[in-house]
Amino acid sequence: METVTHKAFVKANIRLEKLLKEVDNDTSEDAPLMIELLEVSDIIEQYEEAHYPIGLPTLTEMIELRMFEMNLKRKDLAVLLNTNSSRISDYLNGKREITLSVAKALHQKLNIDIILQ
């Protein structure tokens, strides 16, 4: 796969702006403008993946996200994981390693997959 230059990236973004004004949800997938839109999008995606990669979230970020989604406070999470609030704070602040039993509980209660190293 060929490396996308910054110039090609900028050109693709400008063209994307124009195409988005002409293409909508009713445009056929095999229409020339839709095909061009997909090609331009691929160029932009390739450049962004190479220059602005988004890494996987940390375990702490995943726990905090799930807490937000489930509207849980630290004390609520402590009850779910059968521990206390200070232990949850230690986990989230990186002061304590997550044990295998806590990892299993996070998976079961919050549907978070954890790989312990």
C-alpha positions in Angstrom: 0.0 0.0 0.0 1.3 3.4 -1.0 2.0 6.0 1.7 -0.4 9.0 1.5 1.4 12.3 1.5 0.2 15.4 3.4 -0.6 17.1 0.1 -2.8 14.1 -0.9 -4.5 14.2 2.5 -5.3 17.9 2.2 -6.6 17.5 -1.3 -8.8 14.5 -0.2 -10.3 16.6 2.6 -11.1 19.4 0.3 -12.8 17.0 -2.2 -14.6 15.3 0.7 -16.2 18.6 1.7 -17.5 19.1 -1.8 -18.7 15.5 -2.2 -20.6 15.6 1.1 -22.7 18.3 -0.3 -23.6 16.2 -3.4 -23.9 12.7 -1.9 -26.5 11.6 0.7 -28.1 8.4 2.1 -30.2 8.0 -1.0 -27.2 8.0 -3.4 -26.6 4.6 -4.9 -23.5 2.7 -3.8 -22.4 2.3 -7.4 -22.9 5.9 -8.3 -19.6 7.6 -9.5 -19.8 10.3 -6.8 -20.3 7.6 -4.0 -17.4 5.6 -5.3 -15.2 8.7 -5.3 -16.4 9.6 -1.8 -15.3 6.1 -0.6 -12.0 6.4 -2.3 -11.4 9.9 -0.8 -12.4 8.6 2.6 -9.9 5.7 2.3 -7.1 8.2 1.5 -8.0 10.3 4.6 -8.2 7.2 6.8 -4.8 5.9 5.6 -3.1 9.2 6.4 -4.8 9.6 9.8 -3.9 6.0 10.8 -0.3 6.6 9.9 0.0 10.1 11.5 -2.6 10.2 14.2 -3.0 6.7 15.5 -5.5 6.1 18.3 -4.2 3.5 20.8 -6.3 1.2 22.8 -7.7 2.6 26.0 -6.0 1.8 29.2 -7.8 -0.4 31.7 -8.5 2.6 34.0 -10.0 4.4 31.0 -12.2 1.4 30.2 -13.4 1.1 33.8 -14.1 4.8 34.1 -16.0 4.7 30.7 -18.1 1.8 31.9 -18.8 3.5 35.2 -19.9 6.6 33.3 -22.1 4.5 30.9 -23.7 2.6 33.9 -23.9 5.8 36.0 -21.8 4.2 38.8 -19.9 6.0 41.4 -16.8 4.5 43.0 -18.8 3.3 46.0 -21.3 1.6 43.6 -18.4 -0.2 41.8 -17.0 -1.2 45.1 -20.3 -2.9 46.0 -20.4 -4.6 42.6 -16.8 -5.9 43.0 -17.3 -6.9 46.6 -14.6 -4.5 47.9 -14.3 -1.0 49.4 -14.2 2.4 47.8 -10.5 3.0 48.8 -9.5 -0.1 47.0 -11.3 1.1 43.9 -9.5 4.4 44.2 -6.2 2.6 44.5 -7.0 0.6 41.3 -8.1 3.7 39.3 -5.1 5.8 40.5 -2.6 3.0 39.7 -1.5 2.5 43.3 -2.6 -1.1 43.3 -2.5 -3.9 40.7 -5.8 -5.5 39.7 -5.9 -9.1 41.0 -7.2 -12.0 39.1 -10.4 -12.1 41.1 -11.1 -8.4 40.5 -10.3 -8.9 36.8 -12.9 -11.7 36.6 -15.4 -9.5 38.4 -14.8 -6.6 36.0 -15.4 -9.0 33.1 -18.5 -10.5 34.6 -20.1 -7.3 36.0 -18.9 -4.6 33.6 -18.2 -6.7 30.5 -14.6 -5.6 30.4 -12.0 -7.9 28.9 -8.7 -7.7 30.8 -5.4 -9.1 29.9 -3.1 -9.4 32.9 0.6 -9.2 32.2 
